């Protein structure tokens, strides 16, 4: 550390005082960062995190920033001999980092040529997926969805998920999708590259309701955003407002250089958990290290790019990462990233669980289920036919454990035509390591559920042969039953149908089952 410059009076010069203050702040923040990172890991284990991806992923692929794209548009306007006042207007807006307004002015001046330019510069078919895209896709089994402001296809290629350009209640209630807030390159009619179009798309009541339904129940993680202008803070405020009171945690992985102490404090007061990373010299290797640590212990993922035939023909030239957003129809955000250099070769598919790059970085507790068991745990559903729809909901919320190969669910509905029904039920009841009793008045009234399945399940539980978990679906007098001594789900035995938001109940059930599965994988009998 350089020697501090002190005056004759012993006073530290102002610039050195600022440096000391920054160093002290960094020391104080280190413990906070470790706690936030551990909290983020826990949120990911819940499997409902919404990943919000900005233009940084596009820049990492070698595509230009908004500023560079604007410069290309301005050059095109001059080349076509457009009025100098029009050109200057776009240049002034771009210089002020009002990129959505600059795009609106450019489109008005260029007409159809503007669309041709966008199609030419945004095509990413000839670009390799950057390591950051692979690292983010390695989290996909811990995510509910991805939201992005990028038009290009990098995320589709990395994740292989279905893409939507409008948010509806049906989309919001799904899993494993990518929502492209500014549209997708394949369909120019979806583009929202001007403030008016973006506002119109996101100010619709259905869109706002759907976004609120997601952000109010799902943790959110922002990656790939920088402070191109102050409207990024407005976007974060919009997310906070849409989330409502008592919302799950919201995280932001951001370059430390964009987080001076007061700005960081402001974001923390807004309820955001900030995770800064070093980007000295424009290199973001520490971000990759953090992501590697977050996915450490996840099962291997073979990420295959989508067939290139589904992408538009390659048109070599510029490319731009559109990362403008304002989630409640307010001011848009346009991040002006400096060119990112991850400084490392492309990560091969199937090698995403490589050891972390940097020693001495923030330590994380390792995942309890670091590898899926060699044989998935068989989970037996004991339920009344009247409760089939609720059983289906539970299965849906267990999808992550299934996809990871940790569990294999079985219920009577899987018995094929012509098979011996009694024998199939009996064999699976005897072989299951976990038995879920879906409790309702109909279950208690069923002789088959109560006498045949439940009593045998309790016997196997008491012998240590299986783990029995009562799941209370509907209000009923279940406590006097033989399983009444067992800890139920959801939390405190609160019936699913009594929850104002049943999705929260099912998520609570899924978390409880996951914890039991983790214990079984650690201590198999």
Backbone torsions as a table, in degrees:
resi	resn	phi	psi	omega
1	UNK	NA	133.8	-179.1
2	UNK	-65.4	151.1	178.9
3	UNK	-66.1	134.3	178.9
4	UNK	-70.5	140.2	-179.3
5	UNK	-88.7	118.4	-175.9
6	UNK	-118.5	137.8	178.9
7	UNK	-76.4	172.4	-179.6
8	UNK	-60.1	-29.9	-179.2
9	UNK	-78.9	-3.9	-179.8
10	UNK	90.1	1.3	-179.3
11	UNK	-81.0	140.5	176.9
12	UNK	-80.8	134.9	179.1
13	UNK	-59.9	154.2	-173.4
14	UNK	-59.6	-40.5	-178.5
15	UNK	-67.6	-33.0	177.9
16	UNK	-73.5	-35.6	176.6
17	UNK	-61.9	-39.8	178.3
18	UNK	-64.0	-39.5	179.8
19	UNK	-65.4	-42.2	179.1
20	UNK	-62.6	-43.6	179.3
21	UNK	-60.6	-40.8	179.4
22	UNK	-64.7	-42.8	179.9
23	UNK	-63.2	-41.7	177.9
24	UNK	-63.1	-40.8	179.3
25	UNK	-64.0	-40.9	179.6
26	UNK	-63.2	-40.1	179.1
27	UNK	-63.7	-42.8	179.9
28	UNK	-66.3	-33.1	-176.5
29	UNK	-78.5	-19.6	-174.0
30	UNK	-58.1	-45.8	179.1
31	UNK	-64.8	-38.7	177.6
32	UNK	-62.4	-41.3	-179.4
33	UNK	-61.5	-42.1	179.6
34	UNK	-62.9	-40.7	179.9
35	UNK	-66.6	-40.8	179.1
36	UNK	-65.1	-40.7	-179.6
37	UNK	-64.6	-40.0	176.4
38	UNK	-65.0	-38.1	178.2
39	UNK	-65.6	-39.0	177.3
40	UNK	-63.8	-40.7	177.8
41	UNK	-60.2	-42.5	177.9
42	UNK	-63.4	-39.2	178.2
43	UNK	-63.7	-40.5	178.9
44	UNK	-64.2	-35.8	178.8
45	UNK	-64.4	-22.9	176.4
46	UNK	-71.7	-18.4	173.9
47	UNK	78.3	13.1	-176.9
48	UNK	-123.6	18.1	-178.4
49	UNK	-72.2	136.4	172.1
50	UNK	-98.5	120.9	-179.3
51	UNK	-92.1	123.0	-179.1
52	UNK	-107.9	111.3	-171.3
53	UNK	-109.1	128.1	178.6
54	UNK	-99.0	-164.8	-173.1
55	UNK	-72.7	-9.0	-179.1
56	UNK	-58.8	-34.4	179.9
57	UNK	-65.6	-34.7	178.7
58	UNK	-70.2	-42.9	178.3
59	UNK	-62.7	-37.3	179.1
60	UNK	-64.4	-24.3	177.9
61	UNK	-82.9	0.2	179.9
62	UNK	95.7	14.9	179.5
63	UNK	-93.1	149.8	-176.8
64	UNK	-72.3	165.2	177.8
65	UNK	-82.3	175.1	174.1
66	UNK	-56.3	-42.4	-178.8
67	UNK	-59.7	-44.6	-179.5
68	UNK	-66.5	-37.7	177.2
69	UNK	-64.7	-43.5	178.8
70	UNK	-60.1	-39.7	177.9
71	UNK	-61.9	-38.4	177.6
72	UNK	-66.0	-39.7	178.3
73	UNK	-65.3	-42.9	179.3
74	UNK	-61.8	-42.2	177.9
75	UNK	-62.1	-38.6	178.6
76	UNK	-65.4	-41.4	179.0
77	UNK	-61.4	-42.3	179.0
78	UNK	-67.1	-40.0	179.9
79	UNK	-60.7	-35.1	-178.7
80	UNK	-86.9	4.3	174.5
81	UNK	70.9	30.8	179.9
82	UNK	-71.9	161.4	-177.6
83	UNK	-54.2	135.3	-176.7
84	UNK	-60.8	-32.8	179.7
85	UNK	-66.1	-38.5	177.4
86	UNK	-63.4	-44.7	-179.5
87	UNK	-62.4	-43.8	-178.1
88	UNK	-65.6	-35.8	178.8
89	UNK	-61.6	-46.2	178.5
90	UNK	-63.5	-41.9	-179.7
91	UNK	-62.5	-42.0	-179.9
92	UNK	-65.0	-42.7	179.3
93	UNK	-64.2	-41.6	179.1
94	UNK	-66.1	-40.2	179.2
95	UNK	-61.6	-33.8	178.2
96	UNK	-83.4	5.1	-180.0
97	UNK	61.6	28.7	173.6
98	UNK	-97.1	71.0	-168.3
99	UNK	-71.4	-34.1	177.1
100	UNK	-64.4	-41.6	177.0
101	UNK	-66.0	-37.7	177.8
102	UNK	-63.2	-40.0	179.4
103	UNK	-66.8	-37.8	178.5
104	UNK	-63.3	-43.7	179.5
105	UNK	-66.4	-38.9	179.8
106	UNK	-67.2	-41.1	179.2
107	UNK	-64.1	-40.0	179.3
108	UNK	-64.3	-35.7	-178.0
109	UNK	-79.1	-38.4	-173.9
110	UNK	-91.5	-21.9	-178.3
111	UNK	66.1	-139.4	-177.8
112	UNK	-59.2	-24.1	179.9
113	UNK	-62.9	-30.0	179.8
114	UNK	-61.6	-44.6	178.7
115	UNK	-62.4	-40.5	178.1
116	UNK	-61.6	-39.8	179.7
117	UNK	-65.1	-43.4	179.3
118	UNK	-61.1	-45.9	179.1
119	UNK	-59.5	-36.6	-177.8
120	UNK	-72.2	-41.3	-170.4
121	UNK	-89.4	-16.3	-175.9
122	UNK	-96.5	-8.6	-178.3
123	UNK	-66.1	127.5	-178.2
124	UNK	-112.0	15.6	-175.3
125	UNK	-59.9	-30.7	-177.5
126	UNK	-91.8	6.8	-176.8
127	UNK	-106.0	136.7	175.0
128	UNK	-72.5	149.2	173.9
129	UNK	-66.4	130.7	179.4
130	UNK	-75.8	160.7	178.2
131	UNK	-53.8	-34.3	-179.4
132	UNK	-63.5	-34.4	178.0
133	UNK	-65.7	-42.8	177.0
134	UNK	-63.8	-42.2	-178.2
135	UNK	-63.6	-40.1	177.8
136	UNK	-68.1	-41.7	-179.5
137	UNK	-65.7	-25.8	177.3
138	UNK	-65.9	-16.2	177.2
139	UNK	-87.5	-0.7	-164.6
140	UNK	-62.3	-29.3	179.1
141	UNK	-74.1	-11.2	177.1
142	UNK	-104.1	7.1	-176.6
143	UNK	-112.5	151.9	171.0
144	UNK	-89.7	-40.5	-176.6
145	UNK	-163.5	168.6	174.1
146	UNK	-121.3	133.0	174.1
147	UNK	-116.6	135.2	-177.1
148	UNK	-145.5	158.2	174.8
149	UNK	-106.7	8.9	179.7
150	UNK	-87.5	137.8	175.5
151	UNK	-85.2	-27.1	-172.9
152	UNK	-70.8	-175.2	-168.6
153	UNK	-108.0	13.1	-174.8
154	UNK	-58.7	-44.6	-177.2
155	UNK	-69.9	-38.2	176.3
156	UNK	-60.7	-42.0	-179.0
157	UNK	-66.1	-36.7	-177.5
158	UNK	-77.1	-43.5	-174.2
159	UNK	-90.0	-34.1	-175.1
160	UNK	71.2	24.0	-177.9
161	UNK	-96.0	162.0	176.5
162	UNK	-68.5	145.4	-175.9
163	UNK	-111.3	137.1	173.5
164	UNK	-126.9	146.4	177.6
165	UNK	-112.6	-4.9	173.3
166	UNK	-130.8	146.3	-178.5
167	UNK	-103.0	124.9	176.8
168	UNK	-127.4	171.4	177.7
169	UNK	-59.8	-39.4	-179.2
170	UNK	-63.6	-42.5	178.1
171	UNK	-66.0	-43.9	-176.2
172	UNK	-61.2	-31.0	-178.4
173	UNK	-85.7	-0.7	-179.3
174	UNK	-89.4	-174.8	178.1
175	UNK	-139.0	157.4	173.7
176	UNK	65.8	48.7	178.6
177	UNK	-135.5	162.9	175.8
178	UNK	-115.7	122.9	176.8
179	UNK	-102.3	117.8	-177.8
180	UNK	-103.0	100.8	-172.0
181	UNK	-64.6	-28.6	-178.9
182	UNK	-105.7	14.9	177.0
183	UNK	95.8	-178.1	-179.8
184	UNK	-127.9	146.4	-174.7
185	UNK	-59.7	-31.1	-175.3
186	UNK	-65.5	-22.7	-174.9
187	UNK	-131.7	95.1	-178.2
188	UNK	-56.9	-24.7	-179.7
189	UNK	-66.6	-15.9	-179.7
190	UNK	-92.7	-8.3	-174.2
191	UNK	-64.2	136.5	175.1
192	UNK	-126.8	66.1	-175.9
193	UNK	-93.7	3.4	174.1
194	UNK	-119.8	155.1	-177.0
195	UNK	-60.8	-38.5	-177.9
196	UNK	-64.4	-45.0	-179.2
197	UNK	-67.3	-40.6	-179.6
198	UNK	-65.0	-41.1	178.1
199	UNK	-62.7	-44.7	-178.8
200	UNK	-62.2	-38.2	-177.2
201	UNK	-68.9	-39.9	-173.4
202	UNK	-97.7	-7.3	179.2
203	UNK	-91.9	-5.8	177.8
204	UNK	-61.7	137.5	-177.5
205	UNK	-54.2	-41.5	-178.8
206	UNK	-64.9	-39.7	179.7
207	UNK	-64.9	-45.0	179.7
208	UNK	-63.6	-41.8	179.2
209	UNK	-63.9	-42.4	-178.9
210	UNK	-66.8	-43.7	178.3
211	UNK	-62.2	-41.8	178.9
212	UNK	-62.9	-36.8	-179.7
213	UNK	-66.0	-27.3	177.7
214	UNK	-81.7	-53.3	-173.7
215	UNK	-69.3	-20.9	-179.2
216	UNK	-78.1	-17.3	-177.0
217	UNK	-122.9	-11.8	-175.0
218	UNK	-115.4	134.0	169.6
219	UNK	-60.5	149.9	-178.2
220	UNK	-122.9	137.7	176.6
221	UNK	-125.2	118.6	176.8
222	UNK	-92.9	129.3	176.5
223	UNK	-139.6	139.8	174.9
224	UNK	90.3	16.8	177.8
225	UNK	-113.7	144.8	172.7
226	UNK	-129.2	-179.0	-177.3
227	UNK	-94.9	67.8	176.5
228	UNK	-62.4	-35.4	172.5
229	UNK	-157.8	176.2	-173.9
230	UNK	-71.5	-9.5	-177.9
231	UNK	-70.2	-15.8	174.5
232	UNK	-62.3	-39.4	176.4
233	UNK	-62.0	-36.9	177.4
234	UNK	-64.4	-39.0	178.8
235	UNK	-62.8	-41.4	177.8
236	UNK	-63.9	-36.9	176.4
237	UNK	-63.4	-38.9	178.9
238	UNK	-61.9	-43.0	178.2
239	UNK	-62.1	-43.4	178.4
240	UNK	-60.2	-44.6	-178.5
241	UNK	-66.1	-39.5	178.4
242	UNK	-69.3	-25.8	-178.6
243	UNK	-72.8	-34.3	-179.3
244	UNK	80.1	-176.9	-178.6
245	UNK	-73.2	147.3	176.5
246	UNK	66.8	25.1	-177.7
247	UNK	-74.1	159.3	174.9
248	UNK	-62.2	166.7	-177.1
249	UNK	-64.5	151.8	177.8
250	UNK	-122.4	128.4	-174.5
251	UNK	-118.2	152.0	175.6
252	UNK	-140.9	118.1	172.5
253	UNK	-90.1	113.5	-172.3
254	UNK	-138.3	152.9	176.0
255	UNK	-60.8	134.7	-179.3
256	UNK	-60.7	-30.1	-178.5
257	UNK	-65.0	-19.9	179.7
258	UNK	-97.0	10.2	-175.8
259	UNK	-127.0	67.9	171.8
260	UNK	-62.4	160.5	-170.9
261	UNK	-52.1	-44.2	-175.7
262	UNK	-68.9	-40.6	179.4
263	UNK	-64.3	-40.9	177.8
264	UNK	-62.0	-44.0	179.0
265	UNK	-61.0	-41.4	179.4
266	UNK	-60.1	-45.1	179.8
267	UNK	-65.3	-38.8	178.3
268	UNK	-64.9	-37.6	177.2
269	UNK	-67.0	-24.1	175.2
270	UNK	-79.0	-5.0	177.8
271	UNK	96.9	11.9	-179.6
272	UNK	-94.7	137.2	173.5
273	UNK	-89.9	114.4	-173.8
274	UNK	-98.0	131.6	175.7
275	UNK	-120.2	98.4	179.8
276	UNK	-82.3	152.3	174.2
277	UNK	-138.9	151.9	-178.4
278	UNK	-73.5	139.7	175.0
279	UNK	-136.1	43.3	-179.3
280	UNK	-59.2	129.3	179.6
281	UNK	69.7	19.1	179.8
282	UNK	77.6	7.8	-179.7
283	UNK	-96.9	135.9	-174.7
284	UNK	-119.7	38.9	-178.9
285	UNK	-62.5	-31.2	-178.8
286	UNK	-67.5	-32.1	175.4
287	UNK	-62.1	-44.9	177.6
288	UNK	-61.9	-37.6	179.1
289	UNK	-63.8	-42.5	178.4
290	UNK	-62.2	-45.5	179.6
291	UNK	-63.9	-39.2	177.0
292	UNK	-59.0	-42.3	-179.2
293	UNK	-67.5	-34.4	179.1
294	UNK	-68.3	-34.4	-179.4
295	UNK	-91.5	-2.4	-178.9
296	UNK	-59.0	127.9	-179.3
297	UNK	98.1	-14.7	176.1
298	UNK	-71.2	154.4	178.0
299	UNK	-65.7	154.8	-179.2
300	UNK	-59.9	143.5	179.6
301	UNK	-125.8	124.7	177.4
302	UNK	-96.9	102.1	-175.5
303	UNK	-91.8	112.4	-179.6
304	UNK	-106.0	125.4	176.3
305	UNK	-59.5	149.6	176.8
306	UNK	-63.6	150.9	178.6
307	UNK	-55.0	135.9	-175.4
308	UNK	-66.5	-15.4	-179.2
309	UNK	-65.8	-19.9	-179.3
310	UNK	-86.8	-5.8	179.8
311	UNK	-95.0	155.7	176.1
312	UNK	-63.7	157.9	178.6
313	UNK	-58.5	144.3	-178.6
314	UNK	-69.3	130.8	175.6
315	UNK	-126.4	98.6	-174.6
316	UNK	-65.4	133.9	173.3
317	UNK	171.2	-137.0	179.3
318	UNK	-81.7	162.7	168.9
319	UNK	-143.7	153.1	-176.9
320	UNK	-136.0	139.1	175.0
321	UNK	-90.9	100.1	177.9
322	UNK	-72.5	115.5	-177.5
323	UNK	-130.1	47.0	-178.5
324	UNK	-100.2	131.9	-178.9
325	UNK	-159.4	149.3	170.5
326	UNK	-151.5	108.8	-158.9
327	UNK	-75.3	-15.1	178.7
328	UNK	-115.3	27.5	177.7
329	UNK	79.4	16.2	178.8
330	UNK	-91.8	-156.7	-176.7
331	UNK	-59.2	138.5	-179.1
332	UNK	-79.7	163.6	178.6
333	UNK	-115.0	136.3	175.5
334	UNK	-134.6	100.7	-176.6
335	UNK	-74.4	130.5	177.3
336	UNK	-107.6	89.0	-176.6
337	UNK	-82.9	140.6	165.5
338	UNK	-72.7	154.9	-174.7
339	UNK	-59.3	127.4	-179.7
340	UNK	-85.4	141.4	174.2
341	UNK	-131.2	101.7	-179.2
342	UNK	-74.6	-14.3	168.5
343	UNK	66.9	17.7	-178.7
344	UNK	-138.6	153.7	-179.6
345	UNK	-68.1	162.5	178.0
346	UNK	-55.2	132.7	178.4
347	UNK	-79.3	124.6	-177.9
348	UNK	-69.3	148.3	176.7
349	UNK	-60.8	142.3	178.7
350	UNK	85.6	0.7	-180.0
351	UNK	-120.4	36.4	-172.3
352	UNK	-85.0	-7.3	178.3
353	UNK	-103.9	32.7	178.8
354	UNK	-66.1	156.5	179.7
355	UNK	-60.0	154.3	179.7
356	UNK	-62.0	151.2	-173.7
357	UNK	-80.4	-40.1	-169.7
358	UNK	-109.4	126.9	175.9
359	UNK	-80.1	150.5	176.0
360	UNK	80.6	6.6	176.1
361	UNK	-75.8	178.4	-177.7
362	UNK	-56.4	125.2	-178.0
363	UNK	-81.6	142.8	177.5
364	UNK	-120.0	150.4	170.5
365	UNK	-69.8	135.4	-178.4
366	UNK	-72.8	150.6	179.2
367	UNK	-62.4	143.1	179.6
368	UNK	-73.0	-29.0	175.9
369	UNK	-106.9	72.6	-175.1
370	UNK	-69.6	-32.4	178.6
371	UNK	-135.6	143.1	176.7
372	UNK	-66.4	147.6	179.4
373	UNK	-64.2	155.2	179.6
374	UNK	-59.4	-38.1	177.1
375	UNK	-118.8	121.5	179.9
376	UNK	-57.6	146.3	176.7
377	UNK	-74.1	125.3	179.1
378	UNK	-80.6	127.5	-179.8
379	UNK	-111.8	121.1	-177.5
380	UNK	-100.3	127.2	176.9
381	UNK	-97.2	117.0	173.6
382	UNK	-106.2	117.9	-171.5
383	UNK	-155.4	161.9	172.5
384	UNK	-86.3	144.5	179.7
385	UNK	-57.5	-28.2	179.2
386	UNK	-65.7	-18.5	-177.5
387	UNK	-106.6	20.7	-175.5
388	UNK	-60.0	-40.5	-178.4
389	UNK	-62.3	-40.2	178.7
390	UNK	-69.0	-35.6	175.1
391	UNK	-61.2	-42.3	178.9
392	UNK	-59.4	-39.1	179.4
393	UNK	-63.4	-41.5	178.7
394	UNK	-62.7	-43.8	178.3
395	UNK	-59.0	-41.0	179.3
396	UNK	-59.9	-41.3	-178.5
397	UNK	-75.4	-10.2	175.9
398	UNK	-98.0	10.5	-173.5
399	UNK	-60.1	-36.0	-177.8
400	UNK	-64.2	-44.0	179.2
401	UNK	-63.8	-34.4	177.7
402	UNK	-67.7	-46.8	-176.9
403	UNK	-63.4	-32.4	177.9
404	UNK	-77.9	-4.2	-179.7
405	UNK	75.8	19.1	-178.3
406	UNK	-83.0	-39.3	-179.8
407	UNK	-128.1	161.3	171.9
408	UNK	-135.5	112.1	-177.8
409	UNK	-81.0	149.2	175.8
410	UNK	-144.1	140.0	174.1
411	UNK	-149.9	173.6	-173.3
412	UNK	-62.1	-26.0	-179.0
413	UNK	-65.4	-12.6	180.0
414	UNK	-89.2	-2.6	178.5
415	UNK	-73.2	125.3	-177.0
416	UNK	-81.4	164.3	178.2
417	UNK	-61.2	135.7	177.9
418	UNK	85.9	-7.8	179.4
419	UNK	-82.7	155.1	179.3
420	UNK	-74.3	104.7	-172.6
421	UNK	-61.1	-51.2	-177.7
422	UNK	-60.6	-42.5	-177.9
423	UNK	-66.2	-42.7	-179.9
424	UNK	-61.0	-45.5	179.8
425	UNK	-62.7	-45.5	-177.8
426	UNK	-62.9	-44.3	-178.2
427	UNK	-64.3	-42.6	-179.4
428	UNK	-72.4	-33.6	176.3
429	UNK	-64.1	-33.5	-179.5
430	UNK	-80.3	-29.2	-175.9
431	UNK	-92.9	-17.6	-176.1
432	UNK	-64.9	140.3	174.5
433	UNK	-92.6	-17.6	176.8
434	UNK	-137.1	131.9	-178.7
435	UNK	-123.3	120.7	179.2
436	UNK	-99.4	118.4	176.1
437	UNK	-95.9	110.6	-177.7
438	UNK	-90.0	99.7	-166.4
439	UNK	-89.9	130.2	173.8
440	UNK	-154.9	174.4	175.9
441	UNK	-61.0	-35.6	178.5
442	UNK	-66.0	-38.2	177.5
443	UNK	-63.6	-47.0	-178.7
444	UNK	-64.8	-29.4	-178.8
445	UNK	-82.7	-12.5	-177.4
446	UNK	-86.1	119.2	177.9
447	UNK	-61.1	-40.0	-177.5
448	UNK	-66.9	-47.4	-179.7
449	UNK	-63.6	-47.7	-172.5
450	UNK	-76.6	-50.9	-173.5
451	UNK	-80.4	-47.9	-174.1
452	UNK	-80.6	-55.2	-173.1
453	UNK	-81.5	-50.7	-174.3
454	UNK	-64.1	-45.1	-177.3
455	UNK	-64.8	-40.4	177.6
456	UNK	-67.5	-36.8	177.6
457	UNK	-61.8	-43.3	179.8
458	UNK	-64.1	-39.2	177.2
459	UNK	-59.5	-46.2	-179.0
460	UNK	-67.1	-35.0	177.5
461	UNK	-64.1	-47.0	-177.2
462	UNK	-66.2	-26.6	177.7
463	UNK	-85.9	-2.3	-179.0
464	UNK	76.9	18.5	-178.1
465	UNK	-89.2	-21.8	-177.2
466	UNK	-153.4	160.5	176.2
467	UNK	-105.9	121.0	-179.6
468	UNK	-104.1	130.8	179.4
469	UNK	-126.8	114.0	173.1
470	UNK	-75.3	133.2	176.2
471	UNK	-118.7	115.3	-173.5
472	UNK	-85.3	107.1	-178.8
473	UNK	-83.5	-44.7	-174.0
474	UNK	-137.7	157.7	-179.2
475	UNK	-63.1	127.2	177.4
476	UNK	-164.3	165.8	-177.9
477	UNK	-87.6	79.8	-173.6
478	UNK	-97.1	-16.3	-173.7
479	UNK	-59.0	-36.4	-178.9
480	UNK	-73.5	-9.5	-177.2
481	UNK	-68.8	161.4	-179.9
482	UNK	-56.1	-28.2	179.5
483	UNK	-87.6	0.5	-176.6
484	UNK	-62.4	-21.1	179.6
485	UNK	-82.3	-11.1	-178.5
486	UNK	-86.6	149.8	178.9
487	UNK	-70.8	123.7	-176.6
488	UNK	-92.6	171.3	168.7
489	UNK	-126.0	150.5	-4.6
490	UNK	-63.4	-174.6	-176.2
491	UNK	-52.3	131.0	177.7
492	UNK	63.0	20.1	176.6
493	UNK	68.1	23.0	179.1
494	UNK	-75.2	119.6	-173.9
495	UNK	-58.7	141.8	-178.6
496	UNK	-55.4	-43.8	-175.0
497	UNK	-69.2	-10.1	179.8
498	UNK	-91.0	-6.5	-179.5
499	UNK	-79.9	136.6	176.7
500	UNK	-62.8	-38.7	176.1
501	UNK	-116.7	101.5	-175.8
502	UNK	-66.5	-23.9	176.6
503	UNK	-60.8	-35.3	177.1
504	UNK	-65.9	-37.7	178.2
505	UNK	-64.1	-45.5	-179.7
506	UNK	-65.8	-36.5	176.9
507	UNK	-64.6	-38.9	177.1
508	UNK	-63.4	-40.7	177.2
509	UNK	-62.5	-45.3	-178.9
510	UNK	-61.8	-40.9	178.7
511	UNK	-64.3	-42.1	179.1
512	UNK	-63.3	-42.1	178.5
513	UNK	-65.3	-40.9	179.7
514	UNK	-59.7	-41.5	179.1
515	UNK	-63.0	-41.1	178.2
516	UNK	-65.8	-39.1	178.4
517	UNK	-63.5	-40.0	178.8
518	UNK	-60.4	-40.4	178.1
519	UNK	-65.2	-40.0	179.5
520	UNK	-65.7	-37.2	-180.0
521	UNK	-71.2	-28.5	178.0
522	UNK	-79.4	-34.7	-176.8
523	UNK	-128.6	65.3	-179.7
524	UNK	-65.7	141.4	179.9
525	UNK	-95.7	NA	NA
